[in-house]
Amino acid sequence: MTESAAASEKPKAMEQRIIALSPHIVENLYAIGAGEHLVASVDHADYPEQAKDLPRVGGYYGVQIEKILALKPTLVVVWQGGNKAADVETLKRLGVPLYISKIQGVEDIATELRQLGKLTGNVAQSERVATQFELSYQRLQQDYQRGEGQKPKVFYQLWPAPMMTVNNNTVIGKAITLCGGENAFADNSTDYPQISVENVALAKPDIIVLSSEKSAAEQTQQWQQWDMIPAVKNKAIRAIDADLLHRYSTRILNGINKLCLAINSQ
């Protein structure tokens, strides 16, 4: 069933049985008031609190088709690029009603909130949430407008082992620019390149941002031997909650704001 077919054949609200195959989809469905119709989700879908009680039907490694079918969903929301293409094709072939989340930038989140609102019958609340999201994003952009002066060079450590970062095609890379920083690996040919500590030393970032608050102390300590890096020498290593910045949900604005604070704090 196509996205348009799923929308036109949407059952009455009380009959809905929705499965969300990504944590950000779960968050967005709760945000528009459709969380009560969720019957399953995936690993790491832990926000809001009630999402923790949902049955799991898979994770980054793939989804369990048999479990999904057994739950008799009226709608399965999948994540393009986040769910395995083979799993999505299997669900399509079996006639499972699908909506495909295709968020590629912050602006797309409001569009998807509205679309999910149409699919679930929560049009009014989804419009309120989407409009508020757009206004908050505009204010965030205005708050961190910077002139053409020198910008701090930022290394965003997406993952410690293997060490990975982002280029400027990514949402995080664009957020660094929004915050007034210069991404140290902006022009890398890969969106999420695997790099070495030596690559970071050569880039000479002014700020290092770690994408995990839980292990920040340990990771910060590991950088101390590289005091030729300006960020290490000047004790400019920050940490933020990865869930806020890595999930395409309404909470991403909180994550971007924390990133901006990390980049602009003295």
C-alpha positions as CSV (number, residue, x, y, z in Angstrom):
1,M,0.0,0.0,0.0
2,T,1.4,3.4,-0.9
3,E,1.6,6.4,1.4
4,S,-1.4,8.0,-0.2
5,A,-3.4,4.8,0.0
6,A,-2.6,4.5,3.7
7,A,-3.8,8.0,4.2
8,S,-7.1,7.6,2.3
9,E,-7.9,4.3,4.0
10,K,-7.0,5.4,7.5
11,P,-9.3,3.7,10.0
12,K,-11.2,5.5,12.7
13,A,-9.0,6.7,15.6
14,M,-10.1,4.1,18.1
15,E,-9.2,1.3,15.6
16,Q,-5.7,2.4,14.9
17,R,-2.8,0.0,15.6
18,I,0.5,1.8,14.8
19,I,4.0,0.4,14.8
20,A,6.9,2.9,14.7
21,L,10.2,1.6,13.5
22,S,12.5,4.4,14.8
23,P,12.8,6.3,18.1
24,H,12.3,9.6,16.4
25,I,9.0,8.4,14.8
26,V,7.8,7.3,18.3
27,E,8.6,10.7,19.7
28,N,6.8,12.5,16.9
29,L,3.7,10.4,17.2
30,Y,3.5,11.1,20.9
31,A,4.1,14.8,20.2
32,I,1.0,15.1,18.0
33,G,-1.2,13.1,20.4
34,A,-1.1,9.7,18.5
35,G,1.0,7.8,21.0
36,E,-2.0,6.0,22.5
37,H,-2.4,4.1,19.2
38,L,1.2,2.7,19.2
39,V,1.3,-1.1,19.7
40,A,5.0,-1.6,19.1
41,S,8.3,0.2,18.5
42,V,12.0,-0.6,18.3
43,D,15.1,-0.7,20.6
44,H,16.1,2.6,22.1
45,A,12.7,4.2,21.7
46,D,12.7,5.5,25.3
47,Y,11.0,8.9,25.1
48,P,8.5,9.9,26.4
49,E,8.5,7.7,29.5
50,Q,5.4,5.7,28.4
51,A,7.3,4.6,25.2
52,K,9.5,2.4,27.3
53,D,6.6,0.0,27.9
54,L,5.9,-0.6,24.2
55,P,6.7,-4.1,22.8
56,R,9.9,-4.2,20.6
57,V,9.9,-5.6,17.1
58,G,13.5,-5.0,16.2
59,G,16.3,-2.4,16.0
60,Y,19.3,-1.2,13.9
61,Y,20.0,-4.9,13.0
62,G,16.6,-5.3,11.4
63,V,12.9,-5.9,12.3
64,Q,11.0,-9.1,13.1
65,I,8.4,-9.4,10.3
66,E,6.5,-12.2,12.0
67,K,6.0,-10.1,15.1
68,I,4.8,-7.1,13.1
69,L,2.3,-9.2,11.2
70,A,1.0,-10.8,14.4
71,L,0.2,-7.4,15.8
72,K,-2.1,-6.6,12.8
73,P,-1.0,-3.0,12.4
74,T,-3.2,-0.5,10.5
75,L,-0.1,1.6,9.9
76,V,3.7,0.9,10.1
77,V,5.9,4.0,10.0
78,V,9.4,3.1,8.7
79,W,12.5,5.2,8.4
80,Q,14.1,5.5,5.0
81,G,17.9,4.9,5.5
82,G,17.4,3.9,9.1
83,N,15.5,0.6,8.5
84,K,16.9,-2.1,6.3
85,A,15.7,-1.7,2.7
86,A,15.1,-5.5,2.5
87,D,12.7,-5.3,5.5
88,V,10.8,-2.4,4.0
89,E,10.4,-4.2,0.7
90,T,9.2,-7.3,2.5
91,L,6.6,-5.3,4.4
92,K,5.5,-3.7,1.1
93,R,5.2,-7.0,-0.6
94,L,3.1,-8.4,2.2
95,G,0.7,-5.6,1.8
96,V,1.4,-3.9,5.2
97,P,0.2,-0.3,5.1
98,L,3.3,1.9,5.3
99,Y,4.3,5.5,5.7
100,I,8.0,6.2,5.0
101,S,9.7,8.8,7.1
102,K,12.1,10.7,4.8
103,I,13.5,13.5,7.0
104,Q,16.7,14.9,5.6
105,G,16.8,18.2,7.3
106,V,15.4,20.1,10.3
107,E,12.8,21.8,8.1
108,D,11.4,18.4,7.1
109,I,10.4,17.6,10.7
110,A,7.5,20.0,10.6
111,T,6.3,18.6,7.3
112,E,6.4,15.1,8.7
113,L,4.5,16.1,11.8
114,R,1.7,17.4,9.7
115,Q,1.7,14.3,7.5
116,L,1.5,12.1,10.5
117,G,-1.3,14.2,11.8
118,K,-3.3,13.5,8.6
119,L,-2.6,9.8,8.8
120,T,-3.7,9.5,12.4
121,G,-6.6,12.0,12.5
122,N,-4.6,14.3,14.8
123,V,-4.6,17.2,12.3
124,A,-5.2,20.1,14.7
125,Q,-2.6,19.1,17.3
126,S,0.0,18.2,14.6
127,E,-0.5,21.7,13.1
128,R,0.0,23.4,16.4
129,V,3.1,21.3,17.1
130,A,4.5,21.9,13.6
131,T,3.9,25.6,13.7
132,Q,5.5,26.0,17.1
133,F,8.5,23.9,15.9
134,E,8.9,26.2,12.9
135,L,8.7,29.4,15.0
136,S,11.2,28.0,17.5
137,Y,13.6,27.0,14.8
138,Q,13.4,30.5,13.3
139,R,14.2,32.1,16.7
140,L,17.1,29.7,17.1
141,Q,18.5,30.7,13.7
142,Q,18.1,34.4,14.6
143,D,19.7,34.0,18.1
144,Y,22.9,32.6,16.6
145,Q,23.4,34.8,13.5
146,R,27.0,35.6,13.3
147,G,28.9,38.1,11.1
148,E,31.7,37.3,8.7
149,G,34.4,37.3,11.4
150,Q,36.5,34.4,12.4
151,K,34.5,31.3,13.4
152,P,35.7,28.6,15.9
153,K,36.7,25.4,14.2
154,V,34.6,22.5,15.7
155,F,35.3,18.8,15.7
156,Y,32.1,16.8,16.4
157,Q,32.9,13.3,17.7
158,L,29.9,11.3,16.5
159,W,31.4,8.0,17.8
160,P,34.6,7.3,19.7
161,A,35.6,3.8,18.4
162,P,35.9,3.7,15.5
163,M,36.1,7.4,15.6
164,M,33.5,9.0,13.4
165,T,32.5,12.6,12.6
166,V,30.1,14.4,10.2
167,N,30.5,16.6,7.0
168,N,28.3,19.5,6.2
169,N,25.7,17.5,4.2
170,T,24.4,16.2,7.6
171,V,21.9,17.8,10.0
172,I,24.6,18.0,12.6
173,G,27.1,19.6,10.2
174,K,24.4,22.2,9.2
175,A,23.7,22.8,12.9
176,I,27.4,23.6,13.6
177,T,27.2,26.3,10.9
178,L,23.9,27.6,12.3
179,C,25.7,27.9,15.7
180,G,28.4,30.0,14.2
181,G,31.1,27.3,14.0
182,E,33.2,25.9,11.3
183,N,33.0,22.2,10.9
184,A,36.5,20.8,10.9
185,F,35.5,18.0,8.4
186,A,32.9,20.0,6.5
187,D,34.1,19.1,3.1
188,N,34.7,15.4,3.6
189,S,33.3,13.3,0.7
190,T,31.5,11.0,3.2
191,D,28.6,12.1,5.3
192,Y,29.8,10.2,8.3
193,P,33.5,9.6,7.8
194,Q,35.7,7.4,9.9
195,I,38.8,9.2,10.9
196,S,41.8,9.0,13.2
197,V,43.1,11.1,16.1
198,E,45.9,12.2,13.8
199,N,43.3,13.6,11.4
200,V,41.8,15.6,14.2
201,A,45.3,16.8,15.3
202,L,46.0,18.0,11.7
203,A,42.6,19.8,11.6
204,K,43.4,21.7,14.8
205,P,39.9,22.3,16.1
206,D,39.2,25.0,18.6
207,I,36.4,23.0,20.2
208,I,35.7,19.3,20.5
209,V,32.1,18.3,21.0
210,L,31.5,14.8,22.4
211,S,28.1,13.2,21.5
212,S,27.7,11.4,24.8
213,E,27.4,12.9,28.2
214,K,27.5,9.5,29.9
215,S,31.1,8.8,29.0
216,A,32.3,12.4,28.7
217,A,34.8,12.3,31.6
218,E,36.5,9.1,30.2
219,Q,36.6,10.4,26.6
220,T,37.9,13.8,27.8
221,Q,40.8,12.1,29.6
222,Q,41.7,10.2,26.5
223,W,42.2,13.4,24.6
224,Q,44.6,14.9,27.2
225,Q,47.8,13.5,25.6
226,W,47.0,15.4,22.4
227,D,47.7,18.9,23.9
228,M,48.9,20.2,20.5
229,I,45.2,20.4,19.6
230,P,43.9,23.8,20.5
231,A,40.7,22.4,21.9
232,V,42.6,20.1,24.3
233,K,45.2,22.8,25.2
234,N,42.5,25.3,26.1
235,K,40.2,22.8,27.8
236,A,37.5,23.4,25.2
237,I,36.0,19.9,25.2
238,R,32.2,19.8,25.6
239,A,29.6,17.0,25.8
240,I,25.9,17.0,24.8
241,D,23.1,14.4,24.9
242,A,23.3,12.6,21.6
243,D,19.6,11.6,21.7
244,L,18.6,15.3,21.5
245,L,20.7,16.0,18.4
246,H,20.7,12.6,16.6
247,R,16.9,12.0,16.6
248,Y,14.7,13.8,14.0
249,S,12.1,14.7,16.6
250,T,10.8,18.0,18.0
251,R,13.5,17.7,20.7
252,I,16.2,18.3,18.1
253,L,15.9,22.0,18.7
254,N,16.9,21.5,22.3
255,G,19.9,19.5,21.0
256,I,20.9,22.3,18.5
257,N,20.6,24.9,21.2
258,K,22.9,22.8,23.5
259,L,25.3,22.5,20.6
260,C,25.3,26.3,20.1
261,L,25.9,26.8,23.8
262,A,28.8,24.4,23.7
263,I,30.3,26.2,20.7
264,N,29.8,29.7,22.0
265,S,30.6,29.2,25.7
266,Q,34.0,30.6,26.9
